[in-house]
Amino acid sequence: MTFTPTIRDVARKAEVGIGTVSRVLNNSPSVSEVTRQRVLDVIEELNFTPNPIARRLSSGTTHTVAIILPNLTSPSLVERLRGVQSALADSDYALVLYSAETTERLEELFNTIPNKANADGILIVSIPPTDEHLEHFSKSGVPIVLIDVKEPQLDHVFVDDTIGGEIATQHLIDLGHTNIAFISDPIDTLFSFGAMKNRLQGYKKALRKAGIKFNKGFHVEGLPQAEIVKNLTKDLLRTPNAPTAIFAASDAHAIGVIYAARELGIHIPKELSVIGFDDIRDAEYLNLTTVRQPLFESGHDGIDLLFSTMKQQNGNKPRSIKQDLEIIRRGTTATLQ
């Protein structure tokens, strides 16, 4: 029969109490270095693996981090999630994923997950909380960090999407384009990405600075699914005085735009310039000009900020990490002919 050592076996061989072994396992500073090392040596000798459930009960923590995302399919969200997983790789925390998908599911998650019985810390990605949500989060006492959302009441990792929208549009203006369309997620919905509104504002700001009147017909809204965006773009490109350039609010939107142009026989970039946003992995393959934001790094930084918050006492001022944006010039934008 295989011998499976218990915490009692470790305590007996190390000549300490069970409580001392527990404190060593939970990295308590109240154990002397000599005793700690003796316990660790016995743990290694016996090949002892602590029961995770018992450990959580003894430490009063769940040893889990929860992450709430709008969905698990968006390429940009997947890349952020990769960063989160990378940051957690060397920790003893488990990651629990929650996909909101609908407004009803979002409300359910925001009302139930912020609870110390569910997670030691929570990451919320690309979903701006309402004032009511913020009040509930505060009462829960669970450390929460936002990623891709600027919210002064909570720790957050963000980029300036207004500037992002402005530099993307300015890039097209610098190439001589004045008929510039903007394709984004639906803007005025409860479940829309807050970043989209800011990118729209940046788009309008660049037009205004260049003396170009905003054309409502040039702002098209649709979910970032290739078929949906392709059909919307076809309709846009068939209109009189059609745009010569399109700013797609995400690379996923830009892919749909490229498909539409191909099916209509419109050459990119000679007849139509296209710039995306995010710089997902497919962007380089498609030779897509885009605005790069540090997606992977945002997830990694989010975990670092969350762990720092979890170690601090309550009442500290919320902190923020602002990440840089840059235009990656590839082959889908060109000077207006």
N, C-alpha and C positions, 0 to 999 in steps of 0.2 A: 504494500500500500504506500502511495506517495505521501511524504510528510509535507504538510502545508503549515508553515510557521504562523503563529498568531502574535499579536502585540504583547501577550503575556510571556511568550517564549523569548521575545526580544528583551523585555524588562528583566526577566529572570537571569538571562545570560549576561546582560550588561550591568546587573546588580543595581538597578534603579527601579523606581516605581512606574506603574503604567502611565501615570499622569506626566512623568518626565519624558517618556517616549512620545506621548501625544504632543507635548510642547515642542519637541525636536521636529516632529513631522510637520508642525504648523509654523515652524521658523520663529518660535517665541524667543525674544531676547533675554528671557529670565533664566535660561540654562547656560551654565558656564561652558566655555569653549572646550575644556577637557572632557566634561561629561558629554557634551554634544558629539564630539568626535568618537568617543567610546560607543555611544548608541549607534552612530552612523556606521561604524565598523561592524557591529553585530548585525545590523540590518543588511549590510552587503554580504556578510558571511552566511547568514541564514536565507539570503535571497527573499527577504520579506517584502511583500507588496501590500500596502495598507488598503483596507476596504474603503472605497470612495464614499459610500453612503455613511459609514460610521465616521469617517473623517469630516464630512460635511456637518454631521450632527454635533461632533465635538467642537468644531470651530465656529459653529453658528453661521456658516456661510454656505452658499450653494456651489461655489467654485464654477459658476457658469456665467457667460456673457451672452446677453440676448441682442440680436440685431433685427431691426424692423425695416423692411425695404418695400417699395411700391410693387415690385415684382421680382422674379428670379430669372428673367429672360433678357432684359435690356443689356446690351454689350457693355455699356459704361458701368452699370451696377455690378455686373459680374466682375469687371476689372477692379472695382473698389473692394468687392468681397475677397478677391485674391489678396489684396493688401492686408485686409483684416486677418485672414487666415495665416498669412506669413508672420504677422506680428504676434499671433497667439501660439505659433509653433513651439516656441521654447518655454511656454508657460504651462501650468497645470490646470488651466481653465478650459472648460468645454464651451463650444459655440452652439447656440440654439438659434436657428433661422426662422423668422416669421415673415411671410409675404402678405401684404395688405390686400392687393388686387382690387378691392371695391371699397367704397366709402363706409359701408356697413362693417366690413371686416376691419378697416382702419380704426373706426371708433371702438370696436371690441378690443383690439390689441392695445390701443392707447389707454383704455380704461382698466385693463386687467394685468398686463405684463409688468408695468411699474409697481412691483411689490417685492419686498426683500425675500419672500418665500420662493420667488420665481427666478431671480437673477441678482448677482452682486453689482452688475452694471449693465447699462443699455446703450447701444448705438442706434440712432435713428437716421436713416439715409434718405436724402432728397425729398423729405416730407416736412413742410413747415407746420409746426404746431400752432393751434389757436390759443388765445388767452386762456380759455377754459382748460385746454390741455396742459398749459404751463402751470396753472394753479394745481391741477391734479398731480403733475410730476413733482412739484415742490413738496406737497403733502406726503408723497410716497417715501421720501427720504432716500430713494435709489439714485446713485450717480448716473447722469445721462449726458451723452455727448452727441451733438448733431454733426452730420457730414453733409456737405453740399447745401447747407442752410445757414444763413447769417441771422442769429438770434441773440441779442445782448443779454438775455436772462439765463442762457445756458452756455456751457463750454461748446465751442464749435470749430469746425474746419471748413474753410470756404474759399471760393474764388470770387472776384468781382465780375459777375456776369454782365453787368451793364457795360463795363469797360470791354469785356469780351465781345459783346454784340457790336460795340462801336468800332473796335479794331477790325473785326471781320468785314463790316460794311465799308469802312474806310479803305480797306485793301481793294475792294471792288471799285470804289470811287477813284482811287489812285490809278486804276487801270483804264479809266475813261468811261466807266459805266454810270448811267443815270437812271435807267429803268431797272431797278433792283428789287426783286421780290424777296419776301421772307416767309419761310415755311416752318411751322412749329407745331408742338403739341397744342391741343385746345387750351386756351389761356384762362378763361373765366369759368373754371369748374373747381369744386371743392377739392378734388383729387389731382389737380394739375401740379406740375413741377414749378416751384417758385422761381427757379432759374429761368424758365421760359419768359416770364413777364419781364425780368430784368434784361434779358437779351433783346427782347422787343424794344425796350426803352433805349438800349444802346444803339440799336438799328435806327430808330427814329432820331436820336441825337446826332448821329453821323450825317444823316440826310439833311437835317436842319442846318448843321454847320456848313454843309456844302451848298446850301440854298436850293435843295431838291425837295419838292413838295411830297409829303407822304400820301401815297395812293392806297386807300383802304382795300382796293381790289387786289393789290399786290401782297397782302398779308393773308396767307392760306393756312388753315389749322386742320390738323389730322394726326391720328396716332402714328407713331414711328414704325409702321409696318410697310414693307416694300410695296405691296399691291395697293394699299390705300394711298400712299404718297405718290406712287406712279400715276394713278388715275387723276389725282388732284393736280399734279404737275402737267399732265397732258391737257387738261381743261385750261390751265393757266397759259400754257404755251400756244394754244390755239386762238387766244383772244387777240383782237386788234391791238397794235402797239405793245406786243408781248415783251416781257422782260428779256434783257440780254445777259442778266446775271441773277443768280439766286443764292441767297444766304440761307442755308439749311441749319436750323437750330440744334441739330445733332447729326452726327455722321450717319446714324440709322436713317434719318430723313434724307440725307444726301444720296444714299444708295438708291432710294426710290426715285429721286430726281434723275439720277444717271440712267436708270432703267427706262424712264419715260423718254428721255432725249434719244436714246438708242432706238426705241421703237418708232419714234417720229422722224428718224433720220437726221436729227440735229447734232452737229459735230460739237463735242466738248474738247477743247475750250474755244475753238475758232468762232462758233456761232453762239455758244452759251457758256458762261463762266459759272462755276459752282464752288462754293466754299462751305465746309461743314464745321462741326464743333465737337470736340472731345479727343480726337486722335485715338480711336479704338484700333484694335489690331488689323481689321480689314481696311482701314484707311490707307495704309502704306501699300497694300496689295492692289488697291484700286487707283493708286497714284493720286489720291484726293488731297487737295489743298484744304487745310483745316486749322482751327484754333485748338492747340493742345492744352489740356488741363491735366495735372498730375493725378490721374484716377487711382492707380495702385498706391501711390504715396499717400493719398487722402485716407485710404483705409488703414494704412500702417500708422499714420499720424493720429488717426481717430482712436485707435487702441492705446497708443502711448499716452494720449491726453486722458483717456478714461482711466487707465491704471493710476496715473498721477492723481486724478480726482478722487479715486477710491481710497487712496492713502491719506488724503488730507482731511482735516476737520471741517465740519459744516460752517458755512458762513463766509467762505472765501469768495472773492470776486471772480465771476466767470471769465475764462480766458478764451482767446481765439488764435487760430493759426490761419494766416492768409497765404494762399499759394499763388504762384505766378502763372500767367498765361503767355503763350507765344504763338505766333502764326507759323505754321509749317507749310512752306510753299512747295507745292508739287505740280502736277500736270493738269489740273482741272480749272485753272484760272489763267486768263491771258488778256493782253491789251485789246480793247474794243477795236474791231476792224472797221 
